[in-house]
Amino acid sequence: MSAFAGTRPLLRVSARQDARNIAPWIAGVTALSASSVLAYAWIFPDREDREALARALGGNPALSLIFGPARDLLTADGFNAWRAGGLGAFFAALMAILVVVRNSRAAEDSGQAELLASGVMGRQTRLGVAVTLGVVASVALGIVSFLVTVACGGGAAATCILCATFTGAGLMFTGAAAVTAQISSDARTATSLGVATAGVLYVLRGYLDSSGAPGWTDWVTPFGWLEATHPATDNRVWPLLPAVALAVVLVAVAFALQERRDFGQGAVATRPGPARGGWVTSPWGLAVRLHRGPLVAWFIAFAALGVVFGNLASSIGDVLAANPAMAETIAGGATGQRAATLGFIVTILHLTGMIAAVLGVQVALRMRAEEVDYRVEPLLAGSLRRKVYLASNLVVALAGSALAMALAGVTMSIVGPREDISARDIIGQALATIPAVWLLVAIAFAAVGAAPRIRLIGWLGIVASFGLTILGPTFKLPDWALDISPFRHVPAVAASSTDWSGLAWLCVVALALMAVAFVGFRRRDVL
């Protein structure tokens, strides 16, 4: 029997089942690209407006950290390449990771792969189908985003190169996810390892872009390769070739590992559990033990983020103070080195808070995953009360996100500026951001507790906060729209006058959402 026997029918069925999971990713990245072209002509109709935009954003290190360098903000295509290029590639990478792991390693964990393997199916078929779906999804993303963006007014050549970078990112991380699926002991670990790899490479790319590193550093990370295509300026195709080559190599490595590992096991053996339960004798201990691994990884990541952001903050004061237009965007029009640096730190800690909210949302969704896998019902069949089970996970999410913010603030204060901004100011600002993070976490728990069908609203809250906080002022949104973001109400603790009422309202809303979670979880059916 061929190693790829049964590929065609399995691919047909898998594609039909996974289409609803892939479509939102394609729609989201396409909307990101198309909306950039549409919004540019609407918000910046005159050359004077566009030149002001270029002056304000052209050398903004915080935005370079997120979006990459702005090479041409005087045209719609150049603006689209800046706003959608980096983020679109990152989202394409996440899509590919989830698609590949879901259709390869997750099928083994659920037992579906074993059932299929009992029929006429080759050893490499399942991985081949997963890789094929990742490739098809990546190519479809590039084609759909190209057609829609061009229909909205984007230039054909610039849009083609830009959308090709989306496909290139998807192809590379299709290969990366195929490798992590063979190395890891389960699907959750494979996904975490793939996402962590993409995140580290993206942050490294952002740091190099925002710190004024030499041009050759574009080749340090795969995201830098895609950036080197320079959509809307040089429109270079050849930097995509290394991305395709890396994808091919990673897929080949994945198939080689697949041949050598045992079914249901990873190349790295699973460590046996303790002989005794130890301190996992209560729902509180169980919640901590369940999330311990991801929490440790997150804490390490936040310590590293604090170092990166602190290093940037140590040299940003002079840049912002010399550029009033940039200070208007990132530091609220601050003048003077201290005020400008403080504004940068506030903005960068808002971004850190959004990342910390991801940690809490993951805890909420893990709680729902345990329920779907029928691990919660046996616990509740005993003396464990629903509110205690929910509270144990909620406390882990709130405490974990708060500790992550505190850790980032401490490391940032150690590496960051010392003459103009004290360590106390930086740590205090990080702690003041925690209520906004908790509100986003509370949204996710309210959805999981009361209406699990809309649980993805937890991610929507983070995405909306990012758009309103980071991009809202650029797009000249009204104050009432900007006020929707909880980070809008976080005060600058080191300012001459500080209004703490915003934090009080954030806490009230967060508590109300937590109450919704408890009431809803007590009343609804549990799987």
N, C-alpha and C positions, 0 to 999 in steps of 0.2 A: 504493500500500500504506500502511496506517495506521502511524503511528509506534509503536504498541503492538501490532502484529500478532504473534500467537503467544504472547501473555502467559499465557493460560489453561493450555495444555499445559506450558509451561516452569515456571509456578508450581506446578503439580501435581507435576511431577517433582522440582523443587528442594525443595519442602516435604517430600516423602517422603525424600529423601536427607539433608536437613539436620536432620531431626527428632531424630536421635540426638545431634547436637551441641547442640541447643537444650534438650533435656530436662534435662540435668544442671544448667543454670543455673536453670531454673524450680524444679527440686527443691531446689536449694541455698538459694535465697532463701526459698522456702516453708518449708523446715525452720528457717531462721533465725527467721522470724516465729512459726511454730507452737511451736517449742521455748521461746521466750520466755514465752509464755502458760502452757505446761505447767510449766516450771521455776519460775516465780514462785510459784505456789501451793504447790509442794513445798518450796522452799528458804526461803521467807519466809511461813510460814503465819500468823503473829501480827502484829498491828498494831505491836507493839514492834519486831519484826524489820524491818518495812517502814520504820518511822521511822528506825531506825538506818541502813538502806540509803540513805534520802533524805539524811540528814545527811552520810554518807560520800561520796556520789557527786553530790549535787545541784550543787555548785559546783566539781567537780574539773576543772581546766583541761586535764589530759592526756586525760581521757576525753571531754571536750567536743570536743577536737581531732579525735578519732576518730569519735565517735558523734553529736555534736551536743549541744545543751543538754537537760538532764533537767527537764522541766516538771512531771511528776507521776509519782513513784516509789511512790506509795501504792496504786496499782491495777495489775492485770495489764496492762490496755490501755496505761496510761501507760508502764510498764516496757517493753512491746513496742515502743511508738513510739520510745523512746529507743534501745533496743538494736538494733532492726532497721531503723529509719527511714533513717538516713544510709547505713549499709552496704548495705542492700537497694537503695537508689536507685543507689549507685555500681556495684554488681554488675549491676544492670539496664542501666546505661549501657555497661558492658564487653560484656555479651551483645549488645546492639544493634550496637555497633561491629563486633564480630567477624562477626556474621551478615551485615551489609550489605556489608562489604569482601569477605568470602568469596564472596558470590554476585554480586559486580559486578566489582571490579578483579582479584581473584585469578583469575577465570575468563578474563580477558584474558591474564594472564601465563602461564597454563598452556596456552593455545591452544584451550581448550574454547569460548570465546566466538566465536572466528573460525569454528570448525566449525559452530556453531549459526547464525551469521550467514549462512552460505552457503545456508540454507534460507529459509523464509518467516518472517522475523522482523524487526520494525521496529527502528529505531535506539534507541528509548527503552525497548524491552521489557526488556532485561537489567537496567537500573537500576530500572525499575518493579517487576520481580519482587523485586529485592533490598530495595527500600524496603517493599514489601508484606510480605515475610517478617519484616522488622524490626518493622513495626507489629503483625503477627499475634502474633509472639513476645512483644512487650511487653504486649499485651492479654491473651494467655493467661497470662502471669506474674501479672498483677493478679488475674485471675479465679480461678486455681488457688490462689494464696496466700490470697485472701479466703475461699474455701470451706473450705480445710483449717484455717485459723486459727480461723474461727468454729466449726468442728466440734470444735476443741480447747478451746473455751471463751472465745474472744475476743468482745468486744462487736461487734455488727453495724455500728453507725455508725462507731466508731473504727477498726475493721479495714478498712472500706470506704475511708475517707479514706487510711489508711496504704498500702493496696495500690494505691490510685489514684496515689500518689506514685511507686511502682515503675513503673507504666505510663507516667507522665509523664516520668520519667527516660529510659526506653527510647525513647519517641517523640522526645524532644529529640536524643538522641545517634544515633538512626536518621538524622535529618536531618544532624547533624554528620558522621557517617561517610560519608553520600552525597556531601557536599561534599569531604571529604578524598580520597575515591576519585577525584574528578575533578581535583583539584589535584596529587596526588602522581604520581611517575613509575612506581611499582609498588605492589603490594598491601602489601608489608612496610612501606613508608614511610607508606602511607595508614593502616594499623593503628597504627603508632607515633605518628603525628600525632594520631589520634583519641584514643588512650589517654592521651597526654601532655596533651591538652586537658582530658580528664575529670579526670586526676590533679591538674593545677594548680588547676582550679576547686574540686575537693574540698578540697585543702589550704588554699586561700584561705578557703573556707567555714569550715573548722576553726579557722583562725587568728582569724577575726573572732569566732567563738563563744567561743573560749577566752580572748580578750584583753579581754573586756568592752566590745566596740565598741557604739555606739548601735544601736537597733533597726532604723533604716532601712537599715543595712548588710546586712540579710537579702536585699535586692534587688540586691546587687552581683553575685552569682553565681546561675546557674540552680538549683543545689542549695539555695540559700537560699530561692528561690521555693517549692520543695517543702516545705522546713522550715516556711515561714510558714503552712502548712495547720493546724499545731498538732493533730495527731491525738490523740484521747483527752482533749483539753481543750476547745478551741474548735470543732474539726471544721469548719474553713473550706474551702469548695470553690473559691471564686473565685481563689486563688493558682495553681490549676492552669491557668487560662485563658491566662496568658502563656506557660506551658510548651507548650501546644498550639499557640499562635500562632507561637512560635519554631520549632517543628517544621515547621509548614507553610511558613514563610518559607525555612528551610534546604533543604527538599526542592525548593522552586521554584528556588532558586539552583543546586542540584545539576543539575536538568534543563536549566537555561539553560547551564551550563558543559558539560554532556554534548553539547549541540548544537554547541559551538564547538571542542571539542578533537578531535585526531586519535585514531583507534583505536590502543590500545596505548601512548599517550603521555599525559602529564599536562599540565595547564594551565601548570605550571612545567616548562620544558624540562629534560631530563636533561643534566647536565654531562658532556662527553666525558672519557674516561679519559686518563691520561698516555700520551705517545707511547712511553715505555719502562716496563718493569716496575719500575725503580728498586730499592728495597730489598725488594720482594716476590719474592725469589729463593729462599726457604726456606719450609718449613711454618710456622715461627715468624712470619716476616713476613706470610705469607698469613693466619694466624689473627688477627694484629693488624689487618691491613687489612680483613678481613672484618667485624670487630666494631668498627672505629674509630668509625663514625658513632654507633651506639647508646651506646658508651662515653662519647663527648664529651657527648652529651645527658644521660646519667646523671650525669656529674660536675657539670655545670651545675645539675642538679636537686638534688644533694646539697649543693652550696654554698648554694643557696637555702633548703633545709631547715634547714641549720645556722643561717642567719640567723633564720628563723622560730622555731625551737626555742630558740635563744639569747636572743631577745627575750622569750620567755615565761619562761624560767628566771630572767631578771634581776629579775622582779617576783613570783616565785612563793613565795619564802621566807616572807614575812610571812603569806601566805594559808594555807600549810600549817601553819606553826607555831601559828596561831590556831585551827586546826581539827583536834584530835587524831583524830577519826574519819576524816577525809580522809587524814591522814598515815598512818593504819593501812593504808589501801587502797593508796596510791600510794608511800609512803615507808617502808613496813615499820614503822610506829609510831614513826618518828623524832620527837624533840622538839628544839626549838631551831631557829633559822633556818638555820644551816649544815647540820645533819643533814637537815632537811626538804628543803632545796634540793638537796642531794646525792642524796637518794632520788628526787626528781623527775627529775634529770638521768640517773640510772641507768635509770629507767623509759623515758624518752623516747629514750635511746640504744638500748634494747632494740627499740623500735619502728623506729628508724632501721636497726638491724641486719636486721630482717625485710625491710625495703624493699631493703637491699643484697643480701640473698639472692635477691631477684627478679632482679637483674642477672645473678648467676651461673647461676641456673636458665635464664634466657633463652639464655645462651651454650650451655648443654648441649642445649637443645631446638633451637637453630639448627644445631648439629652434626648432630643427627638429621635435620633438614629438608634439609640439604645431602646427606645420604645417600639420603633418599627421592627427591630430585630427580636422583639418579644423577651427582652431581658428585664423590663420594668415590671411587668405584670406579676411575675413570681415574687418580686420584692414586696409589692403592695398586697399580695395575698396573705402576708403575715401581719405582724403588728406595726409595720412601717406605715406612717400616715403620709398622705400625698403632700401635704404642705411641708413636711420635714424633708421629703425627697427633693422637692422643688427648691426649698431654701438652701439645701446643701450645695446644689449646683449653682444657684444664684450667688451665694457667698464666694464660691471659687471664682466665678466670673468677675465679680466686683473687686474682690481682693487682688486677683491676678492682674487685672487691667490697671488698678491703682499702683501696685508694686512696680509694674512695668514703667509707668509714667515717672514714678519716683526714681527708679534706677536710671532712666534716660536723663532726668534732670541732674542727678548727682554726677554722672559721667560727663555730661555736658558742662557742668560747672567746673569740673577739674581741668578739662581741656580748653574750655572757652575763655572769653576775655576776662581779665582780672583787674584792669585799671579802671575801666568805666562802669562795668557791671559786676557786682559782687556775686559770689557763689550763692549767697542767701537769696538774692533776687531771682536767679535762674531756677533754683530749687522751688522757691515759692511760686513762681509762674507755672512750673510743671504741676505742682500740687493744685493750683487754682484751676487747671484744665480738667482735673479728674471728674467734677460733676457733669461736664459736657460729655465726657466719655461714658459715664454711667447712664446718661439719658439714652444714648444710642444702644447700649447693652440692654436697657430696660425695654426698648422697643422690640428687640428680638425675643426677649423672654415673654413679653405680653402676647406676641404672635404665637409662640410655641405653646404657651400655657392655655390660651383661650381659643385660638383658631390656627392650628398647625398648617392648614392648607395655604395660608398666606405668610408662612414663616420667612419667605425670601424678602419680606419687607424689611427685615433686619439689615440685609445688604443694601437695600434701597436707601435706607437712612444714612448709611456711610457714604454712598455715592452722591446723594443729594447734598450732604454736608461738604463734601469735597468740592463739588461744582460751585456751590454758593460761596464758600469761604475763599477758595483759591482763585476761581475764575469769575465770580460774581462782580467784583469791582471792575475788572477789565471790561466786562460786557455792560457796564453801567446799569446794573439792575437796581430797581427802587429799593429803598430801605426796608419796606415791609417784606420783600422777598428775601433780602439778605438776613433779616431777623429770624427767618425760619431755621437757619443753622444754629445749633446750640453753641457753637464756638464763637459766634458773634457776641454772645453775652458774657464771655470770659474777660474779666478786666485785666489791665496791665498792672500787676501788683506793685511794680517799682515806679509807677508814674507819680507825679506830684499830687494828684487827687484820684482816688480809687473809689468807684461805685460798686459795692458788693451786692446790690439788689439783684443783679442778673443771676448770680450764683444761687441765690435763695430760690428764685423761680425755677431754675434748672433742677434743683433738688426736689421741689414740690412736684413738678411734672414727672420726674423719674420715679418718685414714690407712688404717684397715681398709676403709672404704667405697671409697676411691680404689683400693686394691688389687683390690677386687671389680670395679671398672670396668675396670681394665687386663686382668685375667684374662678377664673376660667378653667384652671387645671382641676379644681375641686369638683366642678360640675360636668365637665365633658367626659366622654368615654375614653378609656385608655386601651390602646391596641394590645 
